[in-house]
Amino acid sequence: MNADELVDQEIAACLNPEKPKSFFLFAGAGSGKTRALVTALDFIRRERGQYLKMNKKKVAVITYTNAACDEIRRRLDYNSLFEVRTIHSFMWELIHHYQEDIREWLHDDLVEKIAALEEQQSRGRASQASRNRAAEIEQKTKRLAQLDQIRVFTYSPTADNNTRDSLSHSEVIAMGAAFLTGKPLMQEILVRKFPV
């Protein structure tokens, strides 16, 4: 038995639904991490795929890049059991239906950031940094005033997101993290949809 097979067996043991375990696979470029991931996902498909599909469940596969998503989807033969997304698109898919929660989070975040900038501004002296802060305070204050006029917030993982109703990449990640840690219902939705 070669080293890859041993690693695959160890990972498969972690995927036991009766006693699941987290694992961390650390290896250099070109060492076979994607191959090991696809092998693990094939194991899930063989062992639990039918059950998951019958219960309308999926397996979330979250990557950093669109290229990684494309490669993993291709290696999995575009199997619909697997929801392969970047972290940004995964978070947006999870939260985009909760428009009022998004509005509330943005309101609180903007108020907090404006207060912090104003505090810095009150202690700073006239400089380029001071002028930049003043511009940022003005921009955030304007955005805060417009929040109630926005009907639907938008986001694209592959665009600049610079329209009045769009969210930034960092906002989507911060908001998603806040929703997942602070909203038990969001945790339940995630676990029900993606039990593996």
Buried (B, 14 or more C-beta within 10 A) or exposed (E): EEEEEEBBEEBBEEBEEEEEEEEEEEEEEEEBBBEBBBBBBBBBBEBBBEEBBEEEBBBBBBBEEBEBBEBBBEBBEEBEBBBBBBBBBBBBBBBBEBEEBBBEBBBEBBEEBBEEBEEBBEEEEEEEEEEEBBEBBEEBBEBBEEBEEBEEBBBBBEEEBEEEBBBEBEBBBBBBEBBBEEBEEBEEBBEEBBBB
